[in-house]
Amino acid sequence: MNFGAGRGGGDSPFCVIILCVKMNIRISTKEDLPGIVQIEKKSFSVPWGKEIFEEKLNSLLVALMQENLIAYLLFEKVSDEVHIIRVATHPEYRRQGVANALISSLLNSSKNEGASSAYLEVRESNAPSIRFYESLGFEAAGKRKSYYSEPDEDALLMSKKL
């Protein structure tokens, strides 16, 4: 998967200037796992363990700022669709465009590789995230009953044409 090699300069495949500091986006490596797990624990009521992420290294984008891992995005490609499974940003870097950059990078590269749509699930009660995904062009496409636990909640299925 090509995440915009050559754009933005630097040694990394994709970089964005955010708050006057360069942010790099790339596919994860095993060395990123401790940072991913730390962000996971700070972001979700039922955090996933290291083993899940270890199996998915080639489907994990990470965002780094000054060599510090600040966010990750777990995705899966199925046929001509890309499924955004999990996105999390370290609390100190939220609302600074990091998740937007990760998702935009994934959607652009997926479209260039032939994907025609993207989808994700979000808690029905998570109005800020729903608004965020809508701002990226995602639309409600259905519900998944009892998709989440602790607390038990339905998911809103959102999709976007690429």
KAMOVEN-V958326 format. One record per backbone hydrogen bond with DSSP energy under -1.0 kcal/mol. NH is the residue of the N-H (numbers start at 1). CO is the residue of the C=O. If there is no record, write none. Layout:
nh;co
NH;CO
NH;CO
This chain:
nh;co
7;4
16;23
18;21
21;18
23;16
24;64
25;14
26;62
28;60
32;29
33;30
36;32
37;33
38;34
39;35
40;36
41;37
42;38
44;40
53;49
54;50
55;51
56;53
59;56
60;57
61;73
62;26
63;71
64;24
65;68
68;65
70;63
71;63
72;88
73;61
74;86
75;59
76;83
78;81
81;78
82;117
83;76
84;119
85;74
86;74
88;72
90;70
93;90
101;97
102;98
103;99
104;100
105;101
106;102
107;103
108;104
109;105
110;106
111;107
112;108
113;109
114;111
115;110
116;80
117;80
118;160
119;82
120;158
122;156
124;154
126;123
127;125
130;126
131;127
132;128
133;129
134;130
135;131
137;134
138;133
139;159
141;157
144;155
147;144
148;153
153;148
155;144
156;122
157;142
158;120
159;139
160;118
162;116
